[in-house]
Amino acid sequence: MEENWEYADADTQNHVHGLHLYPARMIPQIADRLIRENSSPGQTVLDPFCGSGSVLAEALILGRNAVGMDINPLAIMISKAKTSPISPDSLDKVFNEVSENVRQNVSLNRENKYKPGVFYFKNIYHWFNKDVINDLSIIKESIDKTKTGDESIRNLLKVCFSATLLKTSNIAFADNPYFARAKTGKALEKHAPNVSEIFEANVRAYRNRMKLFYELYPKNVSCRVIEHDSRNMPLKNESIDLVVTSPPYGEESHTMSYSRFTKLSLLWLGFSPRDVNKNESRSLGGTLTVFRSMSPKLDRLYDEIAKKDTQRAKEVFSFFWDYKKCIDEMYRVLRPNCFMCIVIGDRSALGLKVSNGEITEELARLSGFAHKTAYHRKIPKKVLPRSDYKVDLINEESILLLEKK
């Protein structure tokens, strides 16, 4: 259907939506509209691929309860930060304390009167200058030593720290902020960020954004954010009134690698390299499976790709095999006559178009959903990295409304 879903001039970073960079984020205006038009206040909205929590925050503001799931620990932290309202007084007290500790310790460090603990992980000096590592370590210690008993405040500080470390890293953000590669040459030589100033600026911005969200947040709703695999949701049958989500476009190795994007933050936040690296194998299509006939479009796509590369065909099919399990779970947890809203764009594999929207419709019908309608939204630019660091541009995505009868 032709209807305006572009929101080209909309502010997509208002209040908590501007807390932390995250790839493939659903813009809040789309989430808001889908929630308003397909649910009622007091009902429960699920996003099984919640990412940075845009859908969850919009659901809460609209007076709905929310449930979010993701397998990525940083996504969970950001989503919790976005959906946990904190009173301005409580926030100011802790943020001021941490900011003051950072200022004092940085000053003492410059006078050789204070030295933070040594923080290290493999290749840390590839991604961070020595002075940056030193100042980030001071900030990390100040946050870790904070005496607040409010885990929501501590989590918000960690998200603020993550945003700071990404901004002060050697990542060449002008190239592609979601597919990290380091600055080189003169760009690296000129890179000398003031870490404490950037952290202070983030603290002020986070404080202001949370205050705005606190004012918008109805006090009679709640949100659960769960680190869990959406192929096997820990939710009761028919306990959800609406699903609004933007699933991955494909297997991580050939589309957007959320694991790669979040790796530096998670290492700084104390996750082991083993825990960080296993995220990719846990993603949809992370484990290869044998081809089985599922939907006409997917079957034809598999045959076309297999003519060029059998291994690549297995990778594409394995993604959809896992994706179908998620759709089955969404059907199970939805109440009858309720909707699953999917926002997804197409991609390519070996030069062949992968029609994610059309294949989603066919897989959803197999699960029991009935197609209600589909909208198509033009978007300015969306990037998916390839192995040569170039990108495929995806300038349109489908917004699918599917009903559980």
Residue pairs with C-beta under 8 A, 6 or more apart in sequence:
1 373
1 374
1 375
2 376
3 375
5 30
5 33
5 375
5 376
5 377
5 399
6 377
6 378
6 379
7 27
7 29
7 30
8 380
10 27
10 29
12 25
12 27
12 28
12 29
14 28
14 212
15 57
15 209
15 210
15 212
15 213
15 216
16 53
16 57
16 81
16 82
16 83
16 209
16 210
16 212
16 213
17 28
17 54
17 57
17 82
18 205
18 209
19 52
19 78
19 81
19 82
19 159
19 163
19 206
19 209
20 52
20 78
20 81
20 159
20 162
20 163
21 163
21 166
21 177
21 178
22 51
22 52
22 75
22 78
22 261
23 51
23 178
23 256
23 258
23 261
24 51
24 178
24 246
24 248
24 249
24 256
24 382
25 51
25 52
25 54
26 51
26 54
26 55
26 244
26 245
26 246
26 343
27 54
28 54
28 57
28 58
30 343
30 377
30 399
31 54
31 55
31 58
31 59
31 244
32 58
32 61
32 62
34 242
34 244
34 341
34 399
35 45
35 55
35 58
35 59
35 62
35 64
35 242
35 244
36 62
38 242
38 244
38 339
38 341
38 401
39 45
39 64
39 241
39 242
40 241
41 62
41 63
41 64
42 63
42 64
42 65
42 221
43 64
43 65
43 241
43 242
44 64
44 65
44 66
44 67
44 239
44 240
44 241
44 242
45 55
45 56
45 59
45 64
45 65
45 66
45 67
45 240
45 241
45 242
45 243
45 244
46 66
46 67
46 68
46 69
46 235
46 240
46 242
46 243
46 244
46 245
46 330
46 333
47 53
47 55
47 56
47 66
47 67
47 68
47 69
47 243
47 244
47 245
48 68
48 69
48 230
48 233
48 243
48 245
48 247
48 326
48 329
48 330
49 69
49 70
49 230
49 245
49 246
49 247
49 248
49 326
50 56
50 68
50 69
50 70
50 75
50 79
50 225
50 245
51 70
51 72
51 75
51 78
51 79
51 246
51 258
52 75
52 78
52 79
52 82
53 68
53 75
53 78
53 79
53 80
53 81
53 82
53 83
53 225
54 82
55 66
55 68
55 244
55 245
56 66
56 67
56 68
56 79
56 82
56 83
56 223
56 225
57 82
57 83
57 213
59 65
59 66
59 221
59 223
59 244
60 66
60 83
60 217
60 218
60 221
60 223
61 213
61 216
61 217
61 218
63 218
63 220
63 221
64 221
64 241
64 242
65 221
65 222
65 223
66 83
66 221
66 222
66 223
66 224
67 223
67 224
67 225
67 226
67 235
67 240
68 79
68 83
68 223
68 224
68 225
68 226
69 225
69 226
69 227
69 228
69 229
69 230
69 233
70 76
70 79
70 225
70 227
70 228
71 227
71 228
71 229
71 230
71 279
71 282
71 283
72 258
72 259
72 262
72 279
73 227
73 262
73 266
73 269
73 271
73 275
74 162
74 262
74 265
74 266
74 269
75 258
75 262
76 225
76 226
76 227
77 155
77 158
77 159
77 162
77 269
78 159
78 162
79 225
80 152
80 155
80 225
81 152
81 155
81 156
81 159
82 213
83 223
83 225
84 152
84 155
84 156
84 223
85 210
85 213
85 214
85 217
86 150
86 152
86 153
86 156
86 210
86 214
87 214
88 207
88 210
88 211
88 214
90 150
90 153
91 153
91 156
91 207
91 210
91 211
92 207
94 146
94 148
94 150
94 153
94 157
95 153
95 157
95 203
95 206
95 207
97 146
98 142
98 143
98 146
98 157
98 203
99 200
99 203
101 142
101 145
102 138
102 139
102 142
102 196
102 199
102 200
103 196
103 200
105 114
105 116
105 138
105 141
105 142
106 135
106 138
106 196
108 114
109 115
109 116
109 134
109 135
109 138
114 138
116 134
116 137
116 138
116 140
116 141
117 137
117 141
118 137
119 133
119 136
119 137
119 140
119 268
121 267
121 268
121 273
122 273
124 133
124 267
125 133
126 170
126 182
127 169
127 170
127 171
127 180
127 182
127 264
128 136
128 165
128 168
128 169
128 170
129 170
129 191
129 192
131 192
131 195
132 168
132 169
132 193
132 195
135 168
135 195
135 196
136 161
136 164
136 165
136 168
136 195
136 268
138 196
139 161
139 164
139 195
139 196
139 199
140 161
140 268
143 154
143 157
143 158
143 161
146 153
146 154
146 157
148 154
156 206
156 210
158 269
159 206
160 199
160 202
160 203
160 206
161 199
161 268
161 269
162 265
162 268
162 269
163 202
164 195
164 198
164 199
164 202
165 264
165 265
165 268
166 264
166 265
167 193
167 198
167 202
168 193
168 195
168 198
169 180
169 264
170 182
170 183
170 188
170 191
171 177
171 180
171 181
171 182
171 183
171 264
172 181
172 182
172 183
172 184
172 187
175 181
175 389
176 383
176 385
176 389
176 391
178 256
178 261
178 383
178 385
179 257
179 260
179 261
179 383
179 385
179 389
180 260
180 261
180 263
180 264
181 389
182 188
183 191
226 234
228 234
229 282
230 326
230 329
231 284
231 322
231 325
231 326
231 329
232 325
232 329
233 329
233 332
233 333
235 333
236 333
237 332
237 333
238 332
238 333
238 334
238 335
238 336
239 333
239 335
240 333
240 334
240 335
240 338
241 334
241 335
241 338
242 334
242 338
242 339
242 341
243 330
243 334
243 339
243 340
243 341
244 341
244 343
245 340
245 341
245 342
245 343
246 342
246 343
246 344
247 284
247 323
247 326
247 342
247 344
248 255
248 256
248 258
248 283
248 284
248 319
248 323
249 255
249 256
249 344
249 345
249 346
249 347
249 356
249 384
249 394
250 285
250 316
250 319
250 347
250 349
250 354
250 356
251 283
251 284
251 285
251 286
251 315
251 316
251 318
251 319
252 258
252 259
252 260
252 280
252 283
252 285
252 286
253 280
253 315
254 315
254 349
254 386
255 347
255 384
256 384
256 385
257 280
257 385
258 279
258 283
259 276
259 277
259 279
259 280
259 283
262 276
262 279
263 276
266 275
266 276
267 273
267 276
280 286
281 287
284 319
284 322
284 323
284 326
285 315
285 316
285 318
285 319
285 320
285 321
285 322
285 323
286 318
286 322
287 318
288 314
288 315
288 318
289 314
289 317
289 318
289 321
289 322
291 302
291 313
291 314
291 317
292 321
293 299
294 320
294 321
294 324
294 362
294 363
294 366
295 359
295 362
295 363
295 366
296 362
297 355
297 358
297 359
297 362
298 317
298 320
298 359
298 362
298 363
301 316
301 349
301 352
301 354
301 355
301 359
302 313
302 316
302 317
303 313
304 352
305 312
305 313
305 316
305 349
305 350
305 352
306 313
308 350
308 352
309 350
312 349
312 350
316 349
316 354
320 359
320 363
323 360
323 363
324 363
324 366
324 367
327 340
327 360
327 363
327 364
327 367
327 369
328 367
330 340
330 367
331 340
331 364
331 367
331 368
331 369
331 404
334 340
334 404
335 404
336 404
336 405
337 403
337 404
337 405
338 403
338 404
339 372
339 401
339 402
339 403
339 404
340 364
340 369
340 400
340 401
340 402
340 403
340 404
341 399
341 400
341 401
341 402
342 357
342 360
342 364
342 398
342 399
342 400
342 402
343 377
343 397
343 398
343 399
343 400
344 356
344 357
344 360
344 397
344 398
344 400
345 356
345 357
345 379
345 382
345 394
345 396
345 397
345 398
346 353
346 354
346 355
346 356
346 357
346 394
346 396
346 397
346 398
347 353
347 354
347 356
347 384
347 392
347 394
348 354
348 392
356 398
357 374
357 397
357 398
357 400
360 398
360 400
361 371
361 374
361 400
361 402
364 371
364 400
364 402
365 371
368 404
368 405
369 402
369 403
369 404
369 405
370 402
370 403
370 404
370 405
371 400
371 401
371 402
371 403
372 401
372 402
372 403
373 401
374 398
374 399
374 400
374 401
375 398
375 399
376 396
376 397
376 398
376 399
377 396
377 397
377 398
377 399
378 395
378 396
379 394
379 395
379 396
379 397
380 395
381 393
381 395
382 393
382 394
382 395
382 397
383 391
383 392
383 393
383 394
384 391
384 392
384 394
385 391
386 392
